[in-house]
């Protein structure tokens, strides 16, 4: 049972990469969470991904970054 649950959690994290970076579970990735998850990202990457300029990345912005090759898949 534990193996199935763990597999389901891992599948969700890969399906929704924003969740993997969202350490506080609020559904958004803050600049601090992004930096913690991607410390080697070039300066300005977070701002480039934050298309709506609200200071947080939503799942669509993370997916767009992944599709563009900015965030590793």
C-alpha positions, 0 to 999 in steps of 0.5 A: 500500500505504501509503495502505491501511495508513494508512486502516486505522489511521485506521479503527481509531482512529475505531472505538476512541476510547480508542486515540487517547488511549492514548499509551503503548499499554497499552490504558487512558487515564490521567488524564494521557493524558486531559488531553493529549487533552482539555485543555479538558474541565471539571474532574472529567470524567475522574473522572466517566468513570472509573466503576470508580474504578481511575484509568484509562479502559478502552474501555467507559468511553470509549465510554460517555463518547462515547455520553453526549456527554461525549467528542466523537465 
